[in-house]
Amino acid sequence: EYIFRVRSVNKIGASDPSDSSEPQVAKEREEEPVFDIDNEMRKTLVVKAGDSFTMTVPFRGKPIPNVLWSKPDTDLRTQANIDSSDNRTSLTVEKATRNDSGKYTLTLQNIVNTASLTLLVKVLDSPGPPSNIIVKEVTKESAVLSWET
């Protein structure tokens, strides 16, 4: 706690001091969480199957926000390596597979507010073997097929 007394000084001299202030507590400034990213980071990240990828996101906020990465139907604690500091977080996936494609959501939360960012990843892979093949249309010169992968 701090107590303040103020007085002014000019060419003529110094004034009498003011009455003491009420005790004041110095508190750290509070700021809502904000992502420090450019438009390039918002584009879909395209990765070849078998390659690794890392998404690094700088941020700020006071107090330092809690960081949570999520992806539907995926436990990122076992599927990825997450590294966070006071002002940036990164998620790394080694040997990406088609299952690593999708929406990754990064959530920052502190006592002021919550902020979320969705990042898209597309893993390119050769298709799996077709199944449930259906012949839809047959002509003398062609056939139209559909299947599931």
C-alpha positions, -999 to +999 in steps of 0.1 A: +000+000+000+011+035-007+001+069+008+007+100-012+014+137-003+019+162-030+034+197-031+043+220-059+074+241-065+079+272-087+102+303-088+086+317-057+091+286-036+074+254-024+038+250-013+026+233+018+021+196+012-014+183+006-032+161+031-022+124+029-042+103+005-061+072+014-039+041+012-036+030-025-028-005-037-007-009-068-023-035-090-010-049-123-029-037-153-055-061-167-057-067-204-080-092-223-063-120-242-054-111-278-038-131-306-008-114-323-011-131-357-012-119-393-035-129-421-010-155-434-015-175-402-053-175-407-049-194-440-053-232-442-021-250-435-015-277-461+009-305-452+019-338-469+012-370-451+043-381-431+056-346-427+056-327-394+039-294-388+040-267-361+015-239-355+030-211-334+007-184-322+020-153-303-005-137-279-007-112-250-029-106-220-027-097-183-028-116-162-011-142-185-039-162-200-045-200-197-039-217-230-061-246-243-057-263-277-085-285-288-097-305-319-130-324-321-128-361-312-090-359-306-069-359-274-042-335-284-022-343-252-013-376-268-015-368-305+006-336-304+033-317-286+020-285-270+045-259-257+034-226-242+052-196-226+039-163-213+035-148-248+033-177-273+021-212-278+028-239-303+013-272-313+035-297-332+023-329-349+050-354-360+043-376-390+010-362-399-018-384-412-051-377-428-067-379-393-047-348-384-067-327-409-094-305-395-101-275-372-078-268-343-092-243-318-069-223-295-086-207-265-070-181-243-086-172-210-079-149-181-100-130-156-108-102-181-121-123-210-118-153-233-106-154-269-107-182-294-090-188-327-097-216-352-068-228-374-074-252-404-050-280-413-053-301-444-031-332-447-027-344-483-025-382-486-031-407-513-066-421-510-073-454-492-087-484-511-122-479-524-151-498-508-188-502-515-184-496-552-216-488-570-221-488-607-244-458-614-246-455-651-233-477-680-231-468-716-214-484-746-183-462-741-182-454-703-194-462-669-200-440-639-189-454-605-192-442-569-174-455-539-164-448-503-128-444-491 
